[in-house]
Amino acid sequence: MKFIMKIGDIATIPNIGDAVIGKNHKIEKDDISILCKKGQEIIVEGKKGKLRFRVKDIRLTFSMSEKIIISMEFEKSEDFKKLRVGDSIYSI
């Protein structure tokens, strides 16, 4: 497993779905190979244990300091409500 990010925000967005947002300062805009791809499964590890989700979409935006902000939309899952800010996301 490769560490992708810690969850910084969790939201259910109308007309989009369940999403998490976070950062990993080790990921640079010239090398995003550590990130998962659409359709892949990831593992979220936190106080509720390990949970699996399938990534429906992933988006990258840049802060003013050129740090990458990662947004992941997950396919619908009852486990989404178990996620907490601070949980870690890993690629499989």
N, C-alpha and C positions, 0 to 999 in steps of 0.2 A: 504494500500500500504506500502511496505517495501523498504527503500532506498537501492539500490545496489551499485551505483557508480556515479561519475561525469565523463563525457566524456573528455578524455585527447587527443585523436587523432581519426580522422575519415578517412577512406580509402575505395576505391573500388579496390579490389585486383583481378588481372586477374586469371581466372580459379577457383576463390573462391567466390567472390561476395562482397557485402557491409558489412563493419565491423567497429566496434568502439572498442576502447581500453581505459581502465581506471583503477583506483585503489580505494580501500576502505580500509583504514588502520585498521578498526574495524573487518574485516574478517580475521580469522586466519586459517592456514592450517589444524588445527584439527577440525574446525567447519565452514563448508561452506554452512550450511543449509539456509542462507539468499539468496543465489543465485537462479535464476530461472533455469529451466531445458529446454532442447531442446524441441521445439514445443510449448512452452508456450508463451503467449503474455506478453509484458512489456509496460510500459508507459514512454515516454521521455518527460520531462517537461523543457521548456526553454522559451526564448523570443518569439518563434513562437507558443506558447501555448502547449497543450498536444497532443502528437502523439502516436499512437499505432503501435507496430511492433511485428512480430512473430520471435522468436529466432530459427534460423536454426542450429546453433552450438555455443557452449561456450567452451572456452579453458582457462586454468589457467597455468600461468608460475610464477616462483619465481625469484625475484631480488636477487642480491648478499646479501642484508640485510634480505632475507627471507620474504619480503613483497610480497603479491599476486598481480599479474598483470592479469586483466580480459580482455579477448578478446571475443567479441560477434559478430557472423555473423548473419545478418538478412535476411529473405526472401525478395525478390525483392519488392520494394515499391517506388512510385513516391515521397513520403514524405521524403525519405532518404536525398535528397538534402537540406532539411530544417534544418537538424541537425547542431548544432554548438558546438565547444569545450566549455566545461563548463556546458552544459545541464546536467540535472540529470536523471538517469534511476531508475525506481521503478518496483518491481515485483507487480503483481496484486493479 
